[in-house]
Amino acid sequence: MKSDDTQRDIKRRDFLKMGLGSAAAFTLGGLVLPVRRTFAGGVTVNVTLVAESYTKTLVDGSSVTAWRFRNPAGGGPGGLDSGLVINSDDTLNVTVTNNLDRPINFVVPGLLTGTATVAMGASRLYSISSPAAGSYLYRDDTTAGIATAMGLAGPLVVMPAGAGDRLYPGGPTFDRQYTLFLQEIDDRLNSAIAGGGSYDLANYEPNYYFLNGLSHPGTKGDADTRIVMSNGEDVAIRMINGGTIVSPMHYHGYHVDVATRDRVVETAVVAKDTVLVRVDECVDVILQVDQVGMYPLHTHYVPGVTANGVYVNPFGGALTMLEAT
Ligand SMILES: [Cu+2]
């Protein structure tokens, strides 16, 4: 689908509506991360995350009660209310304050599991030292998936110490990097949980889809979520699935090389147009920009580019733009 009519239509429309965006640093957890930088590193990073319920406005104007980790010191990429960037020789101290209606915990698959819960109204310290470089997510694992489905999750990026332009020590270099945090909402679940009820995840069928907490067209209007590039660059894109369903992410206009899946280096690298991102999985890819233009990047699960099953604007879900000049 590199040059289908739909894509050309979107491209024309977007050029008319958007103009050209500027290159974006991404801001996570109150730490500004320029796209290419070597950190001093070796420091202790202290962060507070407040687990809380809030009202999330959806792209079709409806709203739901959702859960989030909110960092009072600053939000994550896009519409996320937290997101963390540290260096691989740092120590990360996360104090979780639980303002939800049940105990939760804080885990980082691949780094920190089996942690103690934090009771309602209480706070607990979770600590990580010298993590391996790569992309991670944090979430709860004591509510049988309900908290994650409610949105209680966020991205953690660990940069290799002394090599801020690489995904991992000795790995491929990049000129820019972006993080796309994949989530979705089944508003029936959110309503049931917010109302004090329960929900059988066997019936889970999401109807709203997000990249960095945003749905199209909010995605392409956001400096963290619109993938702005220059011809000739290598761009790292971290796709982190903090949701509850698998997402096949389709790149128009370009092929990408999968560098790592869950921090494991991909050995048989084949240029791909569509990359599967499983639940809980972090897939880092390198996009070699070999042409100028504007192309969509989206989930190829068709309900995922709608809002409650309806095409709006003309899409309403997990779709953003790749834009190279
Ligand atoms: Cu496509």
Residues whose N, C-alpha, C, O or C-beta is under 5 A from the ligand:
A	BS01	CU	M1 H250
